[in-house]
Amino acid sequence: MIGVKKIDFQDECVDKMISLSNTSKDGIVIKSPTGSGKTIILLKYIEAYFNNFDEDTVFVWFCPGAGDLEEQSKAEMEKHMKDRVAKDLDDTLRNGFDAGDTVFINWEKVNNANKKAMTESEHKNLIDQIAKAHRAGLKFVIIVDEEHAYNTSKSQAVINEFNSKLIIRVSATAKKNNKFEWIEIDERDVINAQLITKALYINEGVTAGHITNENELLLKLADEKRKAIRDEYKNIGVDINPLVLIQFPDKSKDLIESIEKILNDMGYSYENKALAKWMSDKSDKINLDEIKAKNGEQQFLLMKQAVATGWNCTRAKILVKLRENMSEDFQIQTIGRIRRMPESHFYNKELLDNCYLYTFDEDYKESVKAELFSAYSVKRIKLKDKCKVFSIQKENRDQDVAGLGDAEVFRRIKKFMTDKYHLTAPTKNKPMFEAGKYDVTDKIKYDVKTGKEVLTSGLLKETNTVVLTKDVKTHYDGLDFKQTTDMLKSELKTDYSTASRVLKKLFYGMKNGGKLLKLTTTEYYAFVINNRDLLKHDFREAMSQIVVDPSFKVAPKTSEFKIPEEDLFLYDDSIEDVNVLLSNAYEDYTTDCFIKGLRSKPERVFERYCEKTDRIEWVYKNGDKGAEYFSIVYYDGMMNQCLFYPDYIIKMKDNSVWIIETKGGESDSGSDENIDKYAEKKFNALKEYAKHHHINFGFVRNKNVDDEPKLFLNNTEYIEEMTDNWECIENFF
């Protein structure tokens, strides 16, 4: 390839890809860190493929919709492979596919039914051109760039149209898949090749203390760092103007306007070309000409989260990640935007050989984990004929049944907190709340992470923390306050207005009225925002402990439940030694559905146990929400009807029926958040249902005995401790 630097790990990756190109598997998955030059790797592979294999091949290269990545990749090919033909989708719709082509396609043009990017005639024409290519004896190799973003059934349907001989999937967050060969590039090799920075500094210069405005602080720190980097480049005679990326959440109009004002006050505006803007809306782009030039005049770029994938500007050295609420997470893929070395080598200057992140986000996560259908595959399986005749009564909520009102919610929460924290009078309760780890002050507090990470994956680990405080500004902090109230309403099982009134009656104002604290407006805002997690925990615990008044209960509505004849299951392609569970109600139900994090250990142990028990006819794994699944009604502490979806329905060979709910065992106990506060209420509701319908029931938990997980069942009275009421499951099954 013309003018391409030889880099060992890239060439080794290409060699592995060539050696695997005739694989019997569906293709190759490559985990390639951002900044590793995956475009060059893929171009080198295309060149090597044509040199080693059939010339009657067409490469189809799918790129993400945001960032114009297909245009960038096509331009790279035209630059480095002048003797090869690079096409876009429009070229292909007009002229079809030819041997030796590489066609670059933006996913959004073929995969977005809502935006109608392709007309029906264009879509039909593409299918016709594919069929014409097959008739001419052409073979397709598919490249899926940033594959994590489009690992869906809709995307797979598009890929299937090509009937390709090989699929190459590439992403910085790729996941192992047993159907594909696996290649992983170590991020340390990319650092050693001097393609990406040595390390990432997080919130450098942030020190404990009082601040006026969090966004102004972050922007000023970023600007100081930008100026220092610019001066260092000048000192060594390098003409690079460092760029600060300011990333916003997707819903952020007011926030954008406030940042524009701060930057204008600092001397950076659209008018003087120091400020640029690139949002997901194509009409909302300002000063983007020559922004990728190493000496481009833009110094700050405002951008949305949605356009972060696939966009490269090597002079970007600093990222300011802004947030709109206290609980927002930072998606670590964005770090790739600032990790590239602008000239693909180190300068042996600490300031220039690293990159810098400024953010008040609380957690750093891989976004691919957030979307289950992106992280795992989906399969549709069919019900066995012998299970189709089974039916049972399910319970449904009665929409006309209302729970308790404000006054009763207030009374019950107040009693719980008074008992727990030994409260007396609102003027004397502050020390008791503080002893319970509550923060009672008129300042908002931030726990800000700081540190230095070499590997991007290190962001998922612990960093240092400094505490900052800020005066309350009700207009500015109103969104955080509202979002906290919205979160708490879910714990109270009520609406926003009721939750807001209950919070005020408990903590706000100078009049007594049975309050627990008498807080001023600023104290009240700070109390709710700072203590959001403690309030959530206490409200949840209070709701679970309230005894349900039997006289208030209304009989739930009922309907017939039949097991769905088809259902979708997530499965993990990376699981090895996959077995079919013959006891399951569905055909081809396999152990690769046992996804850790989605399927609990008791579920996995229980299903394996059922597979070995010859008394069982079949086992049905129930869904956890939805009208098509089996449900039972129970009452929460505010007398709202809630739906409970037991984990399993089991038909025994003697025709008896069991309904089973699995719970974490003693060996799985961890943080309080993992304990089901409503377990006893669900247990009693299931017990009552089983008695009424003359069937068997039980809660099942696992407990390690001699380092082996053993199952225990309880169908008498619920207790959390696994003592006398929990019997060995062999006594029942």
C-alpha positions in Angstrom: 0.0 0.0 0.0 1.2 3.5 -0.9 2.7 5.6 1.9 1.5 3.4 4.8 3.8 3.1 7.8 4.7 -0.5 8.6 3.4 -1.3 12.1 4.0 -4.8 13.4 0.7 -5.4 15.3 -1.3 -4.3 12.2 0.6 -6.6 9.9 0.2 -9.5 12.3 -3.5 -8.9 12.5 -3.7 -8.9 8.6 -1.7 -12.1 8.5 -4.1 -13.8 11.0 -7.1 -12.6 9.0 -5.7 -14.0 5.7 -5.0 -17.3 7.4 -8.6 -17.5 8.7 -10.3 -16.3 5.5 -11.3 -19.8 4.4 -12.6 -20.6 7.9 -15.6 -22.9 8.3 -17.1 -20.5 10.8 -19.3 -17.5 9.9 -16.5 -15.1 9.8 -14.0 -13.1 11.9 -14.5 -10.8 14.8 -11.7 -8.3 15.6 -11.5 -6.3 18.8 -9.4 -3.3 17.8 -8.9 -0.4 20.2 -9.8 3.1 19.0 -6.8 4.6 17.4 -5.2 1.3 16.4 -5.7 2.2 12.7 -8.5 -0.3 12.0 -9.2 1.4 8.6 -5.6 0.8 7.5 -5.8 -2.8 8.8 -8.9 -3.5 6.8 -7.4 -1.8 3.7 -4.2 -3.9 4.0 -6.4 -7.0 4.4 -8.4 -6.1 1.2 -5.1 -5.8 -0.7 -3.8 -9.0 0.7 -7.0 -10.8 0.0 -7.0 -9.9 -3.7 -3.3 -10.9 -3.9 -4.0 -14.3 -2.3 -7.6 -15.3 -3.3 -10.2 -14.8 -6.0 -10.4 -11.6 -8.0 -14.1 -12.2 -8.6 -14.8 -10.9 -5.1 -16.7 -7.7 -4.0 -16.1 -6.2 -0.6 -19.0 -4.4 1.0 -18.0 -2.2 3.9 -20.8 -1.1 6.3 -20.0 2.0 8.4 -22.0 3.7 11.2 -24.5 6.3 10.3 -23.0 9.1 12.4 -19.7 10.7 11.6 -19.6 10.2 7.8 -17.3 7.3 8.4 -18.0 5.7 5.1 -16.8 8.8 3.3 -13.6 8.9 5.4 -12.9 5.2 4.8 -13.6 5.5 1.1 -11.2 8.5 0.9 -8.5 6.5 2.8 -8.8 3.8 0.2 -8.6 6.2 -2.7 -5.5 7.7 -1.1 -3.6 4.6 -0.4 -4.9 2.1 -3.0 -5.1 4.0 -6.2 -5.3 0.9 -8.4 -8.4 -0.4 -6.6 -12.0 0.7 -7.2 -13.8 2.4 -4.3 -17.6 3.0 -4.7 -20.4 4.3 -2.6 -24.0 3.1 -2.5 -25.2 5.6 -5.2 -22.5 4.3 -7.6 -23.6 0.8 -7.0 -27.4 1.5 -7.4 -26.6 3.1 -10.8 -23.9 0.7 -12.1 -24.0 -2.5 -10.0 -21.2 -4.5 -8.5 -18.0 -5.5 -10.4 -15.2 -7.8 -9.5 -12.6 -6.1 -7.4 -15.0 -3.4 -6.1 -15.0 -2.1 -2.5 -18.4 -0.5 -1.8 -18.7 1.7 1.3 -22.3 1.9 2.7 -23.7 4.0 5.5 -25.9 1.8 7.6 -28.5 4.5 8.0 -29.2 4.4 4.2 -30.2 0.7 4.2 -31.3 0.0 7.8 -33.5 2.9 9.0 -37.2 2.3 8.1 -38.3 5.4 10.0 -36.2 7.9 8.1 -36.9 6.3 4.7 -33.3 6.9 3.6 -33.8 4.6 0.7 -37.0 4.6 -1.4 -38.7 1.4 -2.1 -37.5 1.4 -5.6 -33.9 2.0 -4.5 -34.2 -0.9 -2.0 -35.5 -3.1 -4.7 -32.8 -2.0 -7.0 -30.1 -2.9 -4.4 -31.6 -6.4 -4.1 -31.7 -6.7 -7.9 -28.0 -5.6 -8.1 -27.0 -8.2 -5.5 -28.9 -10.9 -7.4 -27.3 -9.8 -10.7 -23.8 -10.0 -9.1 -24.5 -13.6 -7.9 -25.6 -14.6 -11.4 -22.3 -13.2 -12.7 -20.4 -15.5 -10.3 -19.3 -12.7 -8.0 -18.7 -13.5 -4.3 -19.2 -11.1 -1.4 -17.1 -10.4 1.6 -18.8 -8.2 4.2 -17.0 -5.8 6.6 -19.1 -4.5 9.5 -17.2 -1.5 11.0 -18.1 -0.5 14.6 -20.1 -3.8 14.7 -21.4 -3.3 18.2 -23.6 -0.5 17.0 -25.5 -2.6 14.5 -25.6 -6.1 16.0 -29.4 -6.4 15.6 -31.8 -8.7 13.8 -32.6 -5.9 11.3 -29.0 -5.4 10.4 -28.5 -9.1 10.1 -31.4 -9.3 7.6 -29.6 -6.7 5.4 -26.3 -8.7 5.6 -28.2 -11.9 4.8 -29.2 -10.5 1.4 -25.6 -10.7 0.2 -25.2 -14.4 1.1 -21.5 -13.6 1.7 -18.7 -16.1 1.9 -17.2 -14.3 4.8 -18.1 -11.6 7.3 -15.5 -9.4 9.1 -16.8 -7.6 12.2 -14.6 -4.9 13.8 -15.1 -2.8 16.9 -13.3 -1.5 20.0 -15.9 -3.2 22.1 -16.3 -6.4 20.1 -17.5 -9.5 22.0 -16.4 -13.1 21.5 -18.7 -15.2 19.5 -18.2 -19.0 19.0 -19.6 -18.8 15.5 -16.8 -16.4 14.5 -13.0 -16.6 14.7 -11.6 -14.2 17.2 -8.7 -11.7 16.9 -7.9 -9.2 19.7 -5.4 -6.3 19.4 -3.8 -5.4 22.7 -4.2 -1.7 23.6 -0.6 -1.8 24.9 0.7 -2.7 21.5 -1.1 0.4 20.1 0.5 2.5 22.8 4.0 1.0 22.1 3.5 1.8 18.4 3.0 5.4 19.5 -0.4 5.7 17.7 -2.3 6.6 20.9 -1.4 8.5 24.0 0.6 7.0 26.8 -2.2 7.7 29.4 -5.4 9.6 30.2 -5.5 12.2 33.0 -8.9 12.5 34.6 -9.9 15.9 36.1 -6.3 17.0 36.5 -6.2 20.2 38.6 -9.5 19.6 40.3 -9.0 20.0 44.1 -11.3 19.7 47.1 -13.1 22.9 47.9 -16.0 25.2 47.1 -17.0 26.0 43.5 -19.4 28.5 41.9 -20.4 26.6 38.7 -19.3 23.1 37.8 -19.4 23.7 34.0 -17.4 26.9 34.3 -14.8 25.1 36.4 -14.4 22.3 33.9 -14.2 24.6 30.9 -11.6 26.9 32.5 -9.4 23.9 33.5 -9.7 22.6 30.0 -8.8 25.9 28.5 -5.7 26.2 30.8 -4.6 22.8 29.7 -5.3 23.7 26.0 -3.1 26.8 26.2 -0.3 24.8 28.0 -0.4 22.1 25.2 -0.4 24.8 22.5 2.6 26.5 24.0 4.5 23.2 24.3 3.9 22.5 20.6 5.3 25.9 19.8 8.3 25.3 22.0 9.3 22.2 20.0 8.5 23.8 16.6 5.3 21.8 15.8 2.4 23.6 14.1 -0.6 22.0 15.9 -3.5 23.8 17.5 -5.0 21.5 20.2 -8.8 21.2 20.1 -11.1 20.8 23.1 -14.1 18.6 22.6 -17.2 19.5 24.7 -19.7 16.6 24.6 -23.3 17.0 25.6 -26.1 14.5 26.3 -28.6 14.1 23.5 -31.2 16.3 25.2 -29.4 19.4 26.1 -30.7 22.6 24.4 -30.6 24.8 27.6 -27.2 23.3 28.6 -25.7 24.1 25.2 -26.9 27.7 25.4 -25.4 28.1 28.9 -22.0 26.7 27.7 -22.0 29.0 24.7 -22.4 32.0 27.0 -19.5 30.8 29.3 -17.3 30.3 26.3 -18.3 33.7 24.8 -17.4 35.3 28.2 -14.0 33.6 27.9 -13.4 35.0 24.4 -14.4 32.0 22.3 -17.3 32.5 19.8 -18.7 31.4 16.5 -17.9 34.9 15.1 -14.2 34.7 15.8 -14.0 31.1 14.5 -12.6 29.8 17.8 -15.8 27.9 18.5 -17.4 25.2 16.3 -20.5 23.1 16.6 -21.5 19.7 15.3 -24.7 18.3 16.5 -26.6 15.2 15.3 -29.0 17.5 13.4 -27.4 18.2 10.1 -28.6 21.8 10.1 -26.9 22.5 13.5 -23.3 22.6 12.2 -21.0 25.8 12.5 -17.4 26.4 11.6 -16.5 22.9 10.6 -14.4 23.8 7.6 -10.8 22.5 8.0 -11.5 21.5 11.6 -9.4 18.3 11.1 -6.4 20.3 9.9 -3.6 20.1 12.5 -3.4 23.9 12.7 -7.2 24.5 12.3 -8.3 27.7 13.9 -11.1 26.2 16.0 -10.2 25.7 19.6 -13.5 24.3 21.1 -16.0 22.0 19.4 -19.5 21.4 20.8 -20.7 18.0 19.9 -23.5 15.6 20.9 -22.9 12.1 22.2 -24.6 10.6 19.1 -21.9 11.8 16.7 -18.9 10.5 18.7 -18.6 7.2 16.9 -16.2 7.0 14.0 -15.2 10.7 13.9 -11.4 11.4 13.8 -9.6 14.7 14.5 -6.1 13.9 15.7 -5.4 17.3 17.2 -8.2 16.8 19.8 -6.4 16.4 23.1 -9.0 17.3 25.7 -12.5 16.1 26.3 -15.0 17.9 28.6 -18.0 15.6 29.1 -21.0 17.5 30.4 -24.1 16.0 32.1 -27.7 16.9 32.7 -28.4 14.9 35.8 -26.5 13.6 38.9 -26.8 9.9 37.9 -25.5 10.1 34.3 -22.8 7.7 33.2 -19.8 8.3 31.1 -19.5 6.0 28.1 -15.8 5.2 27.7 -15.9 4.7 23.9 -15.8 8.5 23.7 -12.2 8.5 25.0 -11.0 7.3 21.6 -11.7 10.8 20.2 -8.8 12.2 22.2 -6.3 9.3 22.4 -4.8 9.5 18.9 -1.3 11.0 18.6 -1.6 13.7 15.9 1.6 12.7 14.1 1.6 9.0 15.1 4.7 9.4 17.4 5.5 10.5 20.9 7.3 13.8 21.6 8.9 12.7 24.9 6.9 15.5 26.5 4.5 14.5 29.3 2.1 17.3 28.3 1.9 16.2 24.7 2.1 12.4 25.0 -1.1 12.2 27.1 -4.7 13.3 26.8 -7.1 14.9 29.3 -10.7 14.3 30.5 -12.8 16.7 32.6 -16.1 15.4 33.8 -18.3 15.3 36.9 -20.0 12.0 35.7 -20.1 9.5 38.5 -19.5 6.2 36.6 -17.5 5.1 33.6 -19.1 2.3 31.6 -18.9 0.6 28.2 -22.0 1.5 26.3 -22.1 -1.8 24.6 -23.1 -3.3 27.9 -26.1 -1.1 28.2 -27.9 -2.5 25.2 -28.7 -6.1 25.7 -29.6 -6.8 22.1 -26.3 -5.3 21.1 -24.2 -7.3 23.5 -25.9 -10.7 22.9 -27.6 -12.6 20.1 -31.2 -13.4 19.9 -32.9 -16.6 18.8 -36.6 -17.6 18.4 -37.5 -21.0 19.6 -40.7 -23.0 19.4 -42.8 -24.7 22.1 -43.0 -28.5 22.1 -46.3 -29.9 21.1 -47.0 -31.6 24.4 -46.8 -28.2 26.2 -49.4 -26.5 23.9 -52.4 -28.0 25.7 -51.4 -26.7 29.1 -53.3 -23.8 30.6 -53.5 -22.1 34.0 -55.2 -19.0 35.5 -53.1 -15.8 35.7 -53.8 -12.7 37.7 -54.0 -9.2 36.3 -54.1 -5.8 37.9 -57.6 -4.2 38.3 -57.0 -0.7 36.9 -59.9 0.7 39.0 -58.2 -0.2 42.3 -56.3 2.9 43.6 -53.6 2.8 46.3 -53.3 5.0 49.4 -53.2 8.8 49.2 -50.6 11.5 50.2 -51.5 11.5 53.9 -51.1 7.8 54.4 -47.9 7.7 52.3 -46.5 10.5 54.5 -47.6 8.8 57.7 -46.0 5.5 56.9 -42.7 6.9 55.6 -42.5 9.2 58.7 -43.1 6.3 61.1 -40.4 4.2 59.4 -37.8 6.9 59.5 -38.6 8.0 63.0 -38.2 4.4 64.2 -35.0 3.7 62.2 -33.2 6.9 63.1 -34.7 7.4 66.6 -36.1 10.8 65.7 -37.9 13.1 68.1 -38.5 16.7 67.1 -37.6 18.5 63.7 -35.3 20.9 65.5 -33.4 18.0 67.2 -33.3 15.5 64.4 -30.3 16.8 62.4 -27.7 14.9 64.5 -29.7 11.6 64.2 -29.9 12.0 60.4 -26.2 12.7 60.2 -25.5 9.6 62.4 -27.4 7.7 59.7 -24.9 9.0 57.0 -27.3 11.7 55.7 -25.9 15.0 54.7 -27.8 18.0 56.1 -26.3 21.2 54.7 -27.2 24.0 52.4 -24.4 23.1 49.9 -24.6 20.5 47.0 -21.7 18.1 47.2 -19.9 16.4 44.3 -17.7 13.3 44.6 -15.3 13.9 41.6 -13.0 11.2 40.3 -9.4 12.1 39.5 -6.4 10.0 38.4 -4.3 8.7 35.6 -5.2 5.6 33.5 -2.9 3.9 30.9 -5.5 1.6 29.4 -9.0 2.7 28.5 -10.4 -0.4 30.3 -8.8 1.0 33.5 -11.7 3.6 33.6 -13.9 0.8 34.8 -11.8 0.5 38.0 -11.6 2.7 41.0 -10.0 6.2 40.8 -9.2 8.8 43.5 -12.1 11.0 44.7 -12.1 14.6 45.8 -15.2 16.4 47.3 -16.4 19.7 46.0 -19.3 21.8 47.3 -21.5 24.4 45.5 -24.1 26.9 46.6 -27.6 25.9 45.6 -29.2 27.8 42.7 -32.7 26.6 42.4 -33.1 27.4 38.7 -29.8 25.8 37.8 -30.2 22.8 40.1 -33.9 22.3 39.5 -33.4 19.6 36.9 -31.3 17.5 39.3 -34.0 18.0 42.0 -36.9 17.0 39.7 -35.0 13.9 38.5 -34.4 12.8 42.1 -38.0 13.3 42.9 -39.0 11.3 39.8 -36.7 8.5 41.0 -38.2 8.5 44.5 -41.8 8.4 43.1 -41.0 4.9 41.8 -40.0 3.7 45.2 -43.2 5.1 46.7 -45.2 3.5 43.9 -47.0 6.8 43.3 -47.0 9.8 40.9 -44.7 12.7 40.8 -47.0 15.2 42.5 -47.7 12.9 45.4 -43.9 12.2 45.9 -43.2 15.9 45.8 -45.9 16.7 48.4 -44.6 13.9 50.7 -41.0 15.1 50.5 -42.1 18.7 51.4 -44.2 17.5 54.3 -41.3 15.5 55.6 -38.5 17.9 55.3 -39.4 21.4 53.9 -40.6 24.6 55.6 -40.7 26.2 59.0 -44.3 25.1 60.0 -44.3 22.0 62.1 -47.1 19.8 60.7 -45.3 16.6 61.8 -42.1 17.3 59.8 -38.9 15.4 60.4 -36.7 18.4 59.5 -37.4 22.1 59.0 -35.3 23.0 56.0 -35.0 26.2 54.1 -35.4 26.2 50.3 -31.6 25.9 49.6 -31.2 23.3 52.4 -34.2 21.3 51.0 -32.7 21.2 47.5 -29.3 20.2 48.8 -30.8 17.5 51.1 -32.8 15.8 48.4 -30.0 15.9 45.8 -27.1 14.9 48.1 -29.1 12.1 49.8 -30.8 10.7 46.7 -29.4 7.2 47.2 -30.1 7.1 51.0 -33.6 8.3 50.4 -34.2 5.7 47.7 -32.9 3.0 50.0 -35.0 4.1 53.0 -38.2 4.6 50.9 -37.8 1.1 49.4 -37.2 -0.5 52.8 -40.2 1.4 54.3 -42.5 0.3 51.5 -41.5 -3.3 51.8 -42.0 -3.5 55.6 -45.5 -2.0 55.8 -48.0 -4.7 56.6 -50.8 -5.0 54.1 -54.3 -4.5 55.5 -56.3 -7.6 54.4 -59.6 -5.7 54.5 -58.3 -3.3 51.8 -57.6 -6.1 49.3 -59.7 -6.4 46.1 -59.7 -9.7 44.2 -57.5 -9.4 41.1 -58.8 -10.0 37.6 -58.0 -13.3 36.1 -57.5 -14.7 32.6 -56.3 -17.9 31.0 -52.6 -18.3 30.5 -51.1 -20.6 27.9 -47.4 -20.9 27.2 -46.4 -18.8 24.2 -45.9 -21.0 21.2 -42.8 -19.1 20.2 -40.5 -16.9 22.2 -37.3 -14.9 21.9 -34.3 -15.7 24.1 -31.0 -13.9 24.4 -27.9 -16.1 24.2 -24.2 -15.6 24.6 -22.1 -16.8 21.6 -19.0 -16.8 23.7 -20.2 -19.7 26.0 -18.5 -22.9 25.1 -19.7 -26.5 25.7 -23.3 -25.7 24.9 -25.9 -28.3 25.7 -29.6 -28.7 24.8 -31.8 -28.9 28.0 -34.3 -31.6 27.0 -36.5 -30.9 30.0 -37.4 -27.4 28.8 -40.8 -26.7 27.3 -39.1 -25.2 24.2 -37.3 -27.0 21.4 -33.6 -26.2 21.2 -33.4 -24.4 24.5 -29.7 -24.4 25.2 -27.3 -23.5 28.0 -25.9 -20.5 26.1 -29.0 -18.8 27.5 -27.3 -18.8 30.9 -25.9 -15.3 30.6 -24.2 -14.1 33.8 -25.6 -10.8 34.9 -29.0 -11.6 33.2 -29.6 -15.1 34.6 -29.0 -15.6 38.3 -26.9 -18.4 39.7 -30.0 -20.0 41.4 -31.8 -20.1 38.0 -28.8 -21.7 36.3 -28.4 -24.2 39.1 -32.1 -25.0 39.2 -32.4 -25.6 35.5 -29.5 -27.9 35.5 -31.0 -29.8 38.5 -34.3 -30.2 36.7 -32.5 -31.6 33.7 -31.2 -34.5 35.9 -34.6 -35.2 37.6 -36.6 -37.9 35.9 -39.9 -37.0 37.7 -40.2 -33.8 35.7 -42.2 -33.8 32.4 -41.2 -30.2 31.4 -40.0 -26.9 32.7 -41.2 -23.5 31.5 -39.0 -20.4 32.1 -41.4 -17.5 32.5 -40.7 -14.0 31.3 -40.2 -11.2 33.8 -42.7 -8.7 32.3 -45.4 -8.5 29.6 -49.0 -9.5 29.1 -48.0 -12.7 27.3 -46.4 -14.1 30.5 -47.7 -15.7 33.7 -48.4 -13.2 36.5 -49.7 -13.0 40.1 -50.9 -9.9 41.9 -49.5 -8.7 45.2 -49.9 -5.5 47.2 -47.1 -3.1 48.0 -46.9 -1.0 51.1 -49.2 1.7 49.6 -51.8 -0.9 48.7 -51.1 -0.7 45.0 -51.6 -3.8 43.0 -48.3 -5.0 41.5 -47.5 -7.9 39.2 -45.1 -10.7 40.2 -43.8 -13.0 37.5 -42.6 -16.3 39.1 -39.6 -17.8 37.4 -40.9 -21.3 36.5 -43.9 -23.4 35.9 -43.2 -27.1 36.1 -45.3 -30.0 35.0 -44.5 -33.3 36.8 -45.0 -36.8 35.2 -47.7 -37.4 37.8 -49.6 -34.4 36.3 -49.0 -32.2 39.3 -47.9 -28.6 38.7 -45.4 -26.5 40.6 -44.8 -22.8 40.4 -41.2 -21.9 41.5 -39.5 -18.6 42.2 -35.7 -18.6 42.6 -33.9 -16.2 44.9 -30.2 -15.5 45.6 -28.7 -17.8 48.3 -26.6 -17.0 51.3 -23.4 -17.3 49.3 -24.7 -14.7 46.9 -25.6 -12.0 49.5 -23.9 -8.7 48.8 -25.1 -5.2 48.8 -28.5 -4.4 50.2 -29.6 -3.3 46.8 -29.5 -6.9 45.6 -32.0 -8.1 48.3 -35.6 -8.3 47.1 -37.4 -6.1 49.7 -40.8 -7.5 48.5 -39.8 -11.2 48.7 -42.1 -11.9 51.6 -45.1 -10.2 50.0 -44.5 -12.1 46.8 -44.1 -15.4 48.7 -47.4 -14.9 50.5 -49.2 -13.9 47.3 -47.9 -17.1 45.6 -48.8 -19.2 48.6 -52.4 -17.8 48.5 -52.6 -18.4 44.8 -51.4 -22.0 45.1 -53.9 -22.7 47.8 -56.8 -21.3 45.8 -55.9 -23.2 42.7 -54.8 -26.4 44.4 -51.2 -26.5 43.0 -47.8 -26.7 44.5 -45.4 -23.8 45.0 -42.0 -22.9 46.4 -39.2 -20.4 46.7 -35.9 -21.9 45.8 -32.5 -20.7 46.9 -29.0 -22.0 46.5 -26.5 -22.5 49.3 -22.9 -23.8 49.1 -22.5 -27.1 51.0 -19.0 -28.6 50.9 -18.2 -26.0 48.2 -21.0 -27.3 46.0 -24.1 -25.3 45.3 -27.2 -27.1 46.8 -30.8 -26.1 46.3 -33.3 -25.6 49.1 -37.1 -25.0 48.9 -39.5 -23.2 51.2 -43.3 -23.4 50.9 -44.4 -22.8 54.5 -43.5 -19.3 56.0 -41.0 -16.9 54.4 -37.9 -16.1 56.3 -34.7 -14.6 54.9 -32.3 -16.9 56.9 -31.9 -20.3 55.4 -32.9 -22.3 58.5 -35.7 -24.7 59.3 -38.2 -23.5 56.7 -35.7 -24.2 53.9 -35.6 -27.9 53.0 -33.4 -29.8 50.6 -35.1 -29.8 47.2 -34.8 -33.5 46.9 -37.5 -33.8 49.5 -39.9 -32.3 47.0 -38.6 -33.2 43.5 
